[in-house]
Structure formats: structure tokens, C-alpha cells
Amino acid sequence: MKRRTKVEDLPCGYGSPSGWGCGEHIDTDLPAEHRMSFTADHDEAIDNGGSLVAQVLVPMHRSCNSRKSNHAATEIWAAT
Ligand SMILES: [Zn+2]
């Protein structure tokens, strides 16, 4: 996933069914501890019945990924 992100220049949140990520370029050469470094997130889309409808691997900035896990529910509604 990291190699594909670098080669195809995939933006943060690319392919996310729940709309996460800022859409900006990810520099895959940054060190892992950098807040804008590459991470791959398992994005889960859950339908209204509460069942899992999709699970994909989404490239994200470290900072965007941590923002997601901290405030998942509220920010999804705010962004919709
Ligand atoms: Zn981002």
C-alpha cells in the first residue's frame, strides 16, 4: 500500500467509504514518527443496520488517522 501510494501519488483518505482524510498529498519518505507521515488505515463502513458492509485499506497522514480514531462518530456526522 505504501509503494502504491508513492507511485500513484494517492491522496490522504483515498478510497475511504466513510470519507476520512484531508485529500492532500502524502510524502511517503517522511520518518514514521512525523505527524504527516504515511499510515494505512483499515476503514470500516457500517450500514444503518450496524453490519459491516466494506473494509478497505486507506492511505492517510498519521495526524489524520489519529484524529479519526479519537473522534470517529461526531466528525463523521459533521462532515456529512
Ligand atoms: Zn491527511
PDB file of the backbone (N, CA, C, O) and the ligand in Angstrom, with CONECT records:
HET     ZN  A 101       1
ATOM      1  N   MET A   1       0.833  -1.213   0.000  1.00  0.00           N
ATOM      2  CA  MET A   1       0.000   0.000   0.000  1.00  0.00           C
ATOM      3  C   MET A   1       0.863   1.256   0.000  1.00  0.00           C
ATOM      4  O   MET A   1       0.542   2.230  -0.682  1.00  0.00           O
ATOM      5  N   LYS A   2       1.939   1.242   0.749  1.00  0.00           N
ATOM      6  CA  LYS A   2       2.818   2.420   0.783  1.00  0.00           C
ATOM      7  C   LYS A   2       3.462   2.654  -0.585  1.00  0.00           C
ATOM      8  O   LYS A   2       3.548   3.790  -1.051  1.00  0.00           O
ATOM      9  N   ARG A   3       3.912   1.575  -1.222  1.00  0.00           N
ATOM     10  CA  ARG A   3       4.549   1.702  -2.522  1.00  0.00           C
ATOM     11  C   ARG A   3       3.571   2.258  -3.551  1.00  0.00           C
ATOM     12  O   ARG A   3       3.929   3.116  -4.358  1.00  0.00           O
ATOM     13  N   ARG A   4       2.323   1.759  -3.518  1.00  0.00           N
ATOM     14  CA  ARG A   4       1.314   2.227  -4.462  1.00  0.00           C
ATOM     15  C   ARG A   4       0.985   3.703  -4.212  1.00  0.00           C
ATOM     16  O   ARG A   4       0.776   4.465  -5.157  1.00  0.00           O
ATOM     17  N   THR A   5       0.940   4.096  -2.953  1.00  0.00           N
ATOM     18  CA  THR A   5       0.682   5.494  -2.614  1.00  0.00           C
ATOM     19  C   THR A   5       1.767   6.388  -3.192  1.00  0.00           C
ATOM     20  O   THR A   5       1.484   7.473  -3.701  1.00  0.00           O
ATOM     21  N   LYS A   6       3.006   5.929  -3.113  1.00  0.00           N
ATOM     22  CA  LYS A   6       4.130   6.703  -3.629  1.00  0.00           C
ATOM     23  C   LYS A   6       4.095   6.770  -5.158  1.00  0.00           C
ATOM     24  O   LYS A   6       4.245   7.846  -5.737  1.00  0.00           O
ATOM     25  N   VAL A   7       3.898   5.623  -5.809  1.00  0.00           N
ATOM     26  CA  VAL A   7       3.946   5.548  -7.266  1.00  0.00           C
ATOM     27  C   VAL A   7       2.781   6.298  -7.902  1.00  0.00           C
ATOM     28  O   VAL A   7       2.964   7.022  -8.880  1.00  0.00           O
ATOM     29  N   GLU A   8       1.572   6.123  -7.341  1.00  0.00           N
ATOM     30  CA  GLU A   8       0.378   6.726  -7.941  1.00  0.00           C
ATOM     31  C   GLU A   8       0.019   8.062  -7.305  1.00  0.00           C
ATOM     32  O   GLU A   8      -0.936   8.716  -7.723  1.00  0.00           O
ATOM     33  N   ASP A   9       0.789   8.471  -6.286  1.00  0.00           N
ATOM     34  CA  ASP A   9       0.553   9.728  -5.592  1.00  0.00           C
ATOM     35  C   ASP A   9      -0.884   9.807  -5.058  1.00  0.00           C
ATOM     36  O   ASP A   9      -1.596  10.786  -5.279  1.00  0.00           O
ATOM     37  N   LEU A  10      -1.283   8.750  -4.353  1.00  0.00           N
ATOM     38  CA  LEU A  10      -2.636   8.710  -3.798  1.00  0.00           C
ATOM     39  C   LEU A  10      -2.775   9.737  -2.674  1.00  0.00           C
ATOM     40  O   LEU A  10      -1.878   9.860  -1.840  1.00  0.00           O
ATOM     41  N   PRO A  11      -3.878  10.468  -2.642  1.00  0.00           N
ATOM     42  CA  PRO A  11      -4.082  11.464  -1.588  1.00  0.00           C
ATOM     43  C   PRO A  11      -4.530  10.828  -0.277  1.00  0.00           C
ATOM     44  O   PRO A  11      -4.975   9.681  -0.246  1.00  0.00           O
ATOM     45  N   CYS A  12      -4.404  11.587   0.796  1.00  0.00           N
ATOM     46  CA  CYS A  12      -4.857  11.157   2.118  1.00  0.00           C
ATOM     47  C   CYS A  12      -6.348  10.843   2.086  1.00  0.00           C
ATOM     48  O   CYS A  12      -7.153  11.679   1.674  1.00  0.00           O
ATOM     49  N   GLY A  13      -6.717   9.638   2.521  1.00  0.00           N
ATOM     50  CA  GLY A  13      -8.119   9.252   2.559  1.00  0.00           C
ATOM     51  C   GLY A  13      -8.626   8.629   1.265  1.00  0.00           C
ATOM     52  O   GLY A  13      -9.824   8.386   1.121  1.00  0.00           O
ATOM     53  N   TYR A  14      -7.715   8.368   0.314  1.00  0.00           N
ATOM     54  CA  TYR A  14      -8.116   7.825  -0.982  1.00  0.00           C
ATOM     55  C   TYR A  14      -8.906   6.518  -0.835  1.00  0.00           C
ATOM     56  O   TYR A  14      -8.436   5.572  -0.203  1.00  0.00           O
ATOM     57  N   GLY A  15     -10.105   6.472  -1.421  1.00  0.00           N
ATOM     58  CA  GLY A  15     -10.897   5.247  -1.415  1.00  0.00           C
ATOM     59  C   GLY A  15     -11.670   5.012  -0.137  1.00  0.00           C
ATOM     60  O   GLY A  15     -12.316   3.974   0.004  1.00  0.00           O
ATOM     61  N   SER A  16     -11.624   5.950   0.807  1.00  0.00           N
ATOM     62  CA  SER A  16     -12.305   5.747   2.081  1.00  0.00           C
ATOM     63  C   SER A  16     -13.816   5.825   1.919  1.00  0.00           C
ATOM     64  O   SER A  16     -14.332   6.857   1.491  1.00  0.00           O
ATOM     65  N   PRO A  17     -14.548   4.745   2.256  1.00  0.00           N
ATOM     66  CA  PRO A  17     -16.009   4.764   2.119  1.00  0.00           C
ATOM     67  C   PRO A  17     -16.675   5.694   3.121  1.00  0.00           C
ATOM     68  O   PRO A  17     -17.818   6.097   2.908  1.00  0.00           O
ATOM     69  N   SER A  18     -15.999   6.045   4.202  1.00  0.00           N
ATOM     70  CA  SER A  18     -16.601   6.933   5.188  1.00  0.00           C
ATOM     71  C   SER A  18     -16.055   8.355   5.087  1.00  0.00           C
ATOM     72  O   SER A  18     -16.325   9.194   5.947  1.00  0.00           O
ATOM     73  N   GLY A  19     -15.292   8.615   4.039  1.00  0.00           N
ATOM     74  CA  GLY A  19     -14.904   9.986   3.751  1.00  0.00           C
ATOM     75  C   GLY A  19     -13.810  10.568   4.621  1.00  0.00           C
ATOM     76  O   GLY A  19     -13.733  11.788   4.771  1.00  0.00           O
ATOM     77  N   TRP A  20     -12.957   9.728   5.203  1.00  0.00           N
ATOM     78  CA  TRP A  20     -11.883  10.224   6.044  1.00  0.00           C
ATOM     79  C   TRP A  20     -10.700  10.669   5.219  1.00  0.00           C
ATOM     80  O   TRP A  20     -10.523  10.240   4.079  1.00  0.00           O
ATOM     81  N   GLY A  21      -9.893  11.531   5.803  1.00  0.00           N
ATOM     82  CA  GLY A  21      -8.688  12.016   5.142  1.00  0.00           C
ATOM     83  C   GLY A  21      -8.864  13.425   4.624  1.00  0.00           C
ATOM     84  O   GLY A  21      -9.981  13.836   4.308  1.00  0.00           O
ATOM     85  N   CYS A  22      -7.770  14.175   4.533  1.00  0.00           N
ATOM     86  CA  CYS A  22      -7.828  15.580   4.145  1.00  0.00           C
ATOM     87  C   CYS A  22      -7.698  15.767   2.644  1.00  0.00           C
ATOM     88  O   CYS A  22      -7.897  16.876   2.149  1.00  0.00           O
ATOM     89  N   GLY A  23      -7.362  14.692   1.891  1.00  0.00           N
ATOM     90  CA  GLY A  23      -7.258  14.805   0.444  1.00  0.00           C
ATOM     91  C   GLY A  23      -5.942  15.370  -0.044  1.00  0.00           C
ATOM     92  O   GLY A  23      -5.754  15.548  -1.248  1.00  0.00           O
ATOM     93  N   GLU A  24      -5.024  15.656   0.872  1.00  0.00           N
ATOM     94  CA  GLU A  24      -3.731  16.222   0.482  1.00  0.00           C
ATOM     95  C   GLU A  24      -2.721  15.121   0.174  1.00  0.00           C
ATOM     96  O   GLU A  24      -2.885  13.968   0.572  1.00  0.00           O
ATOM     97  N   HIS A  25      -1.660  15.518  -0.556  1.00  0.00           N
ATOM     98  CA  HIS A  25      -0.560  14.618  -0.887  1.00  0.00           C
ATOM     99  C   HIS A  25       0.086  14.044   0.375  1.00  0.00           C
ATOM    100  O   HIS A  25       0.198  14.733   1.390  1.00  0.00           O
ATOM    101  N   ILE A  26       0.511  12.777   0.306  1.00  0.00           N
ATOM    102  CA  ILE A  26       1.247  12.160   1.409  1.00  0.00           C
ATOM    103  C   ILE A  26       2.689  11.934   0.977  1.00  0.00           C
ATOM    104  O   ILE A  26       2.942  11.289  -0.041  1.00  0.00           O
ATOM    105  N   ASP A  27       3.630  12.462   1.746  1.00  0.00           N
ATOM    106  CA  ASP A  27       5.047  12.238   1.472  1.00  0.00           C
ATOM    107  C   ASP A  27       5.484  10.944   2.147  1.00  0.00           C
ATOM    108  O   ASP A  27       5.684  10.902   3.361  1.00  0.00           O
ATOM    109  N   THR A  28       5.630   9.883   1.343  1.00  0.00           N
ATOM    110  CA  THR A  28       5.941   8.558   1.893  1.00  0.00           C
ATOM    111  C   THR A  28       7.395   8.459   2.360  1.00  0.00           C
ATOM    112  O   THR A  28       7.787   7.450   2.945  1.00  0.00           O
ATOM    113  N   ASP A  29       8.195   9.497   2.109  1.00  0.00           N
ATOM    114  CA  ASP A  29       9.598   9.463   2.532  1.00  0.00           C
ATOM    115  C   ASP A  29       9.812  10.041   3.930  1.00  0.00           C
ATOM    116  O   ASP A  29      10.921   9.986   4.462  1.00  0.00           O
ATOM    117  N   LEU A  30       8.765  10.590   4.519  1.00  0.00           N
ATOM    118  CA  LEU A  30       8.900  11.149   5.862  1.00  0.00           C
ATOM    119  C   LEU A  30       9.121  10.034   6.881  1.00  0.00           C
ATOM    120  O   LEU A  30       8.627   8.923   6.687  1.00  0.00           O
ATOM    121  N   PRO A  31       9.850  10.304   7.961  1.00  0.00           N
ATOM    122  CA  PRO A  31      10.040   9.296   9.016  1.00  0.00           C
ATOM    123  C   PRO A  31       8.714   8.940   9.679  1.00  0.00           C
ATOM    124  O   PRO A  31       7.804   9.767   9.735  1.00  0.00           O
ATOM    125  N   ALA A  32       8.605   7.713  10.179  1.00  0.00           N
ATOM    126  CA  ALA A  32       7.341   7.177  10.703  1.00  0.00           C
ATOM    127  C   ALA A  32       6.762   8.003  11.845  1.00  0.00           C
ATOM    128  O   ALA A  32       5.547   8.022  12.043  1.00  0.00           O
ATOM    129  N   GLU A  33       7.628   8.690  12.603  1.00  0.00           N
ATOM    130  CA  GLU A  33       7.132   9.439  13.756  1.00  0.00           C
ATOM    131  C   GLU A  33       6.618  10.824  13.372  1.00  0.00           C
ATOM    132  O   GLU A  33       6.020  11.521  14.191  1.00  0.00           O
ATOM    133  N   HIS A  34       6.854  11.214  12.125  1.00  0.00           N
ATOM    134  CA  HIS A  34       6.379  12.527  11.668  1.00  0.00           C
ATOM    135  C   HIS A  34       4.849  12.542  11.597  1.00  0.00           C
ATOM    136  O   HIS A  34       4.237  11.554  11.191  1.00  0.00           O
ATOM    137  N   ARG A  35       4.229  13.666  11.991  1.00  0.00           N
ATOM    138  CA  ARG A  35       2.769  13.688  12.056  1.00  0.00           C
ATOM    139  C   ARG A  35       2.111  13.649  10.670  1.00  0.00           C
ATOM    140  O   ARG A  35       0.937  13.300  10.553  1.00  0.00           O
ATOM    141  N   MET A  36       2.858  14.004   9.626  1.00  0.00           N
ATOM    142  CA  MET A  36       2.309  13.947   8.278  1.00  0.00           C
ATOM    143  C   MET A  36       2.835  12.740   7.500  1.00  0.00           C
ATOM    144  O   MET A  36       2.735  12.701   6.274  1.00  0.00           O
ATOM    145  N   SER A  37       3.393  11.761   8.202  1.00  0.00           N
ATOM    146  CA  SER A  37       3.937  10.580   7.541  1.00  0.00           C
ATOM    147  C   SER A  37       2.822   9.636   7.100  1.00  0.00           C
ATOM    148  O   SER A  37       1.665   9.777   7.497  1.00  0.00           O
ATOM    149  N   PHE A  38       3.205   8.674   6.270  1.00  0.00           N
ATOM    150  CA  PHE A  38       2.242   7.721   5.723  1.00  0.00           C
ATOM    151  C   PHE A  38       1.769   6.715   6.772  1.00  0.00           C
ATOM    152  O   PHE A  38       2.578   6.164   7.518  1.00  0.00           O
ATOM    153  N   THR A  39       0.449   6.479   6.825  1.00  0.00           N
ATOM    154  CA  THR A  39      -0.102   5.352   7.570  1.00  0.00           C
ATOM    155  C   THR A  39      -1.163   4.703   6.680  1.00  0.00           C
ATOM    156  O   THR A  39      -1.704   5.350   5.783  1.00  0.00           O
ATOM    157  N   ALA A  40      -1.453   3.444   6.924  1.00  0.00           N
ATOM    158  CA  ALA A  40      -2.537   2.771   6.209  1.00  0.00           C
ATOM    159  C   ALA A  40      -3.607   2.416   7.223  1.00  0.00           C
ATOM    160  O   ALA A  40      -3.344   1.734   8.213  1.00  0.00           O
ATOM    161  N   ASP A  41      -4.817   2.888   6.965  1.00  0.00           N
ATOM    162  CA  ASP A  41      -5.895   2.696   7.921  1.00  0.00           C
ATOM    163  C   ASP A  41      -6.906   1.682   7.411  1.00  0.00           C
ATOM    164  O   ASP A  41      -7.267   1.703   6.234  1.00  0.00           O
ATOM    165  N   HIS A  42      -7.364   0.798   8.285  1.00  0.00           N
ATOM    166  CA  HIS A  42      -8.460  -0.107   7.929  1.00  0.00           C
ATOM    167  C   HIS A  42      -9.767   0.635   8.134  1.00  0.00           C
ATOM    168  O   HIS A  42     -10.265   0.750   9.254  1.00  0.00           O
ATOM    169  N   ASP A  43     -10.312   1.132   7.044  1.00  0.00           N
ATOM    170  CA  ASP A  43     -11.534   1.903   7.128  1.00  0.00           C
ATOM    171  C   ASP A  43     -12.729   0.956   7.037  1.00  0.00           C
ATOM    172  O   ASP A  43     -12.834   0.158   6.105  1.00  0.00           O
ATOM    173  N   GLU A  44     -13.623   1.057   8.013  1.00  0.00           N
ATOM    174  CA  GLU A  44     -14.790   0.190   8.023  1.00  0.00           C
ATOM    175  C   GLU A  44     -16.047   1.007   7.795  1.00  0.00           C
ATOM    176  O   GLU A  44     -16.306   1.978   8.506  1.00  0.00           O
ATOM    177  N   ALA A  45     -16.818   0.613   6.810  1.00  0.00           N
ATOM    178  CA  ALA A  45     -18.086   1.277   6.555  1.00  0.00           C
ATOM    179  C   ALA A  45     -19.207   0.411   7.117  1.00  0.00           C
ATOM    180  O   ALA A  45     -19.317  -0.772   6.792  1.00  0.00           O
ATOM    181  N   ILE A  46     -20.029   1.010   7.956  1.00  0.00           N
ATOM    182  CA  ILE A  46     -21.099   0.255   8.608  1.00  0.00           C
ATOM    183  C   ILE A  46     -22.447   0.838   8.193  1.00  0.00           C
ATOM    184  O   ILE A  46     -22.666   2.043   8.316  1.00  0.00           O
ATOM    185  N   ASP A  47     -23.333   0.007   7.713  1.00  0.00           N
ATOM    186  CA  ASP A  47     -24.636   0.494   7.261  1.00  0.00           C
ATOM    187  C   ASP A  47     -25.568   0.723   8.446  1.00  0.00           C
ATOM    188  O   ASP A  47     -25.174   0.501   9.591  1.00  0.00           O
ATOM    189  N   ASN A  48     -26.785   1.159   8.190  1.00  0.00           N
ATOM    190  CA  ASN A  48     -27.701   1.557   9.260  1.00  0.00           C
ATOM    191  C   ASN A  48     -28.112   0.408  10.169  1.00  0.00           C
ATOM    192  O   ASN A  48     -28.522   0.626  11.308  1.00  0.00           O
ATOM    193  N   GLY A  49     -28.001  -0.826   9.659  1.00  0.00           N
ATOM    194  CA  GLY A  49     -28.335  -1.978  10.477  1.00  0.00           C
ATOM    195  C   GLY A  49     -27.205  -2.386  11.403  1.00  0.00           C
ATOM    196  O   GLY A  49     -27.368  -3.300  12.212  1.00  0.00           O
ATOM    197  N   GLY A  50     -26.052  -1.715  11.295  1.00  0.00           N
ATOM    198  CA  GLY A  50     -24.931  -1.995  12.163  1.00  0.00           C
ATOM    199  C   GLY A  50     -24.019  -3.096  11.663  1.00  0.00           C
ATOM    200  O   GLY A  50     -23.113  -3.517  12.382  1.00  0.00           O
ATOM    201  N   SER A  51     -24.237  -3.572  10.443  1.00  0.00           N
ATOM    202  CA  SER A  51     -23.379  -4.622   9.912  1.00  0.00           C
ATOM    203  C   SER A  51     -22.269  -4.029   9.047  1.00  0.00           C
ATOM    204  O   SER A  51     -22.428  -2.964   8.451  1.00  0.00           O
ATOM    205  N   LEU A  52     -21.169  -4.721   8.993  1.00  0.00           N
ATOM    206  CA  LEU A  52     -20.027  -4.276   8.220  1.00  0.00           C
ATOM    207  C   LEU A  52     -20.283  -4.490   6.727  1.00  0.00           C
ATOM    208  O   LEU A  52     -20.503  -5.618   6.287  1.00  0.00           O
ATOM    209  N   VAL A  53     -20.253  -3.402   5.950  1.00  0.00           N
ATOM    210  CA  VAL A  53     -20.526  -3.529   4.524  1.00  0.00           C
ATOM    211  C   VAL A  53     -19.264  -3.450   3.672  1.00  0.00           C
ATOM    212  O   VAL A  53     -19.265  -3.890   2.522  1.00  0.00           O
ATOM    213  N   ALA A  54     -18.197  -2.899   4.222  1.00  0.00           N
ATOM    214  CA  ALA A  54     -16.972  -2.788   3.440  1.00  0.00           C
ATOM    215  C   ALA A  54     -15.785  -2.597   4.363  1.00  0.00           C
ATOM    216  O   ALA A  54     -15.903  -1.962   5.411  1.00  0.00           O
ATOM    217  N   GLN A  55     -14.663  -3.137   3.984  1.00  0.00           N
ATOM    218  CA  GLN A  55     -13.431  -2.860   4.706  1.00  0.00           C
ATOM    219  C   GLN A  55     -12.308  -2.719   3.698  1.00  0.00           C
ATOM    220  O   GLN A  55     -11.991  -3.656   2.965  1.00  0.00           O
ATOM    221  N   VAL A  56     -11.716  -1.553   3.668  1.00  0.00           N
ATOM    222  CA  VAL A  56     -10.653  -1.282   2.710  1.00  0.00           C
ATOM    223  C   VAL A  56      -9.455  -0.678   3.437  1.00  0.00           C
ATOM    224  O   VAL A  56      -9.577  -0.175   4.554  1.00  0.00           O
ATOM    225  N   LEU A  57      -8.309  -0.737   2.788  1.00  0.00           N
ATOM    226  CA  LEU A  57      -7.101  -0.139   3.343  1.00  0.00           C
ATOM    227  C   LEU A  57      -6.927   1.253   2.719  1.00  0.00           C
ATOM    228  O   LEU A  57      -6.834   1.392   1.500  1.00  0.00           O
ATOM    229  N   VAL A  58      -6.886   2.264   3.566  1.00  0.00           N
ATOM    230  CA  VAL A  58      -6.873   3.644   3.094  1.00  0.00           C
ATOM    231  C   VAL A  58      -5.565   4.339   3.498  1.00  0.00           C
ATOM    232  O   VAL A  58      -5.189   4.308   4.670  1.00  0.00           O
ATOM    233  N   PRO A  59      -4.871   4.964   2.536  1.00  0.00           N
ATOM    234  CA  PRO A  59      -3.667   5.729   2.894  1.00  0.00           C
ATOM    235  C   PRO A  59      -4.046   7.013   3.617  1.00  0.00           C
ATOM    236  O   PRO A  59      -4.978   7.708   3.211  1.00  0.00           O
ATOM    237  N   MET A  60      -3.332   7.326   4.679  1.00  0.00           N
ATOM    238  CA  MET A  60      -3.645   8.527   5.458  1.00  0.00           C
ATOM    239  C   MET A  60      -2.395   9.112   6.094  1.00  0.00           C
ATOM    240  O   MET A  60      -1.419   8.402   6.338  1.00  0.00           O
ATOM    241  N   HIS A  61      -2.434  10.425   6.365  1.00  0.00           N
ATOM    242  CA  HIS A  61      -1.425  11.046   7.214  1.00  0.00           C
ATOM    243  C   HIS A  61      -1.583  10.494   8.634  1.00  0.00           C
ATOM    244  O   HIS A  61      -2.688  10.151   9.053  1.00  0.00           O
ATOM    245  N   ARG A  62      -0.491  10.414   9.353  1.00  0.00           N
ATOM    246  CA  ARG A  62      -0.568   9.973  10.748  1.00  0.00           C
ATOM    247  C   ARG A  62      -1.521  10.857  11.556  1.00  0.00           C
ATOM    248  O   ARG A  62      -2.323  10.356  12.344  1.00  0.00           O
ATOM    249  N   SER A  63      -1.429  12.166  11.355  1.00  0.00           N
ATOM    250  CA  SER A  63      -2.273  13.098  12.123  1.00  0.00           C
ATOM    251  C   SER A  63      -3.754  12.909  11.790  1.00  0.00           C
ATOM    252  O   SER A  63      -4.601  12.967  12.681  1.00  0.00           O
ATOM    253  N   CYS A  64      -4.072  12.682  10.507  1.00  0.00           N
ATOM    254  CA  CYS A  64      -5.465  12.480  10.110  1.00  0.00           C
ATOM    255  C   CYS A  64      -5.998  11.161  10.650  1.00  0.00           C
ATOM    256  O   CYS A  64      -7.156  11.069  11.058  1.00  0.00           O
ATOM    257  N   ASN A  65      -5.146  10.143  10.650  1.00  0.00           N
ATOM    258  CA  ASN A  65      -5.523   8.835  11.146  1.00  0.00           C
ATOM    259  C   ASN A  65      -5.845   8.895  12.642  1.00  0.00           C
ATOM    260  O   ASN A  65      -6.827   8.302  13.088  1.00  0.00           O
ATOM    261  N   SER A  66      -5.031   9.601  13.410  1.00  0.00           N
ATOM    262  CA  SER A  66      -5.269   9.677  14.860  1.00  0.00           C
ATOM    263  C   SER A  66      -6.488  10.539  15.161  1.00  0.00           C
ATOM    264  O   SER A  66      -7.202  10.280  16.130  1.00  0.00           O
ATOM    265  N   ARG A  67      -6.736  11.561  14.341  1.00  0.00           N
ATOM    266  CA  ARG A  67      -7.925  12.382  14.501  1.00  0.00           C
ATOM    267  C   ARG A  67      -9.182  11.529  14.320  1.00  0.00           C
ATOM    268  O   ARG A  67     -10.173  11.707  15.027  1.00  0.00           O
ATOM    269  N   LYS A  68      -9.125  10.604  13.364  1.00  0.00           N
ATOM    270  CA  LYS A  68     -10.247   9.723  13.086  1.00  0.00           C
ATOM    271  C   LYS A  68     -10.563   8.830  14.282  1.00  0.00           C
ATOM    272  O   LYS A  68     -11.718   8.729  14.695  1.00  0.00           O
ATOM    273  N   SER A  69      -9.545   8.186  14.836  1.00  0.00           N
ATOM    274  CA  SER A  69      -9.790   7.237  15.919  1.00  0.00           C
ATOM    275  C   SER A  69     -10.226   7.946  17.201  1.00  0.00           C
ATOM    276  O   SER A  69     -10.906   7.348  18.036  1.00  0.00           O
ATOM    277  N   ASN A  70      -9.843   9.212  17.365  1.00  0.00           N
ATOM    278  CA  ASN A  70     -10.221   9.948  18.567  1.00  0.00           C
ATOM    279  C   ASN A  70     -11.656  10.454  18.530  1.00  0.00           C
ATOM    280  O   ASN A  70     -12.324  10.517  19.561  1.00  0.00           O
ATOM    281  N   HIS A  71     -12.127  10.814  17.342  1.00  0.00           N
ATOM    282  CA  HIS A  71     -13.421  11.496  17.253  1.00  0.00           C
ATOM    283  C   HIS A  71     -14.305  10.874  16.169  1.00  0.00           C
ATOM    284  O   HIS A  71     -15.028  11.584  15.471  1.00  0.00           O
ATOM    285  N   ALA A  72     -14.245   9.568  16.033  1.00  0.00           N
ATOM    286  CA  ALA A  72     -14.900   8.903  14.909  1.00  0.00           C
ATOM    287  C   ALA A  72     -16.351   9.323  14.688  1.00  0.00           C
ATOM    288  O   ALA A  72     -16.679   9.887  13.644  1.00  0.00           O
ATOM    289  N   ALA A  73     -17.208   9.058  15.646  1.00  0.00           N
ATOM    290  CA  ALA A  73     -18.639   9.244  15.418  1.00  0.00           C
ATOM    291  C   ALA A  73     -19.010  10.703  15.114  1.00  0.00           C
ATOM    292  O   ALA A  73     -19.645  10.976  14.095  1.00  0.00           O
ATOM    293  N   THR A  74     -18.631  11.614  15.961  1.00  0.00           N
ATOM    294  CA  THR A  74     -19.060  13.011  15.802  1.00  0.00           C
ATOM    295  C   THR A  74     -18.572  13.623  14.492  1.00  0.00           C
ATOM    296  O   THR A  74     -19.329  14.317  13.815  1.00  0.00           O
ATOM    297  N   GLU A  75     -17.303  13.369  14.127  1.00  0.00           N
ATOM    298  CA  GLU A  75     -16.777  14.010  12.929  1.00  0.00           C
ATOM    299  C   GLU A  75     -17.369  13.435  11.659  1.00  0.00           C
ATOM    300  O   GLU A  75     -17.464  14.141  10.655  1.00  0.00           O
ATOM    301  N   ILE A  76     -17.771  12.166  11.675  1.00  0.00           N
ATOM    302  CA  ILE A  76     -18.446  11.599  10.513  1.00  0.00           C
ATOM    303  C   ILE A  76     -19.737  12.363  10.252  1.00  0.00           C
ATOM    304  O   ILE A  76     -20.034  12.704   9.107  1.00  0.00           O
ATOM    305  N   TRP A  77     -20.499  12.633  11.290  1.00  0.00           N
ATOM    306  CA  TRP A  77     -21.752  13.355  11.109  1.00  0.00           C
ATOM    307  C   TRP A  77     -21.506  14.804  10.711  1.00  0.00           C
ATOM    308  O   TRP A  77     -22.247  15.362   9.901  1.00  0.00           O
ATOM    309  N   ALA A  78     -20.487  15.403  11.265  1.00  0.00           N
ATOM    310  CA  ALA A  78     -20.176  16.795  10.939  1.00  0.00           C
ATOM    311  C   ALA A  78     -19.777  16.944   9.481  1.00  0.00           C
ATOM    312  O   ALA A  78     -20.038  17.979   8.869  1.00  0.00           O
ATOM    313  N   ALA A  79     -19.147  15.918   8.918  1.00  0.00           N
ATOM    314  CA  ALA A  79     -18.644  16.001   7.550  1.00  0.00           C
ATOM    315  C   ALA A  79     -19.690  15.579   6.526  1.00  0.00           C
ATOM    316  O   ALA A  79     -19.474  15.759   5.328  1.00  0.00           O
ATOM    317  N   THR A  80     -20.787  15.038   6.951  1.00  0.00           N
ATOM    318  CA  THR A  80     -21.787  14.521   6.013  1.00  0.00           C
ATOM    319  C   THR A  80     -22.694  15.631   5.480  1.00  0.00           C
ATOM    320  O   THR A  80     -23.590  15.365   4.678  1.00  0.00           O
TER     321      THR A  80
HETATM  322 ZN    ZN A 101      -4.365  13.969   5.699  1.00  0.00          ZN2+
END
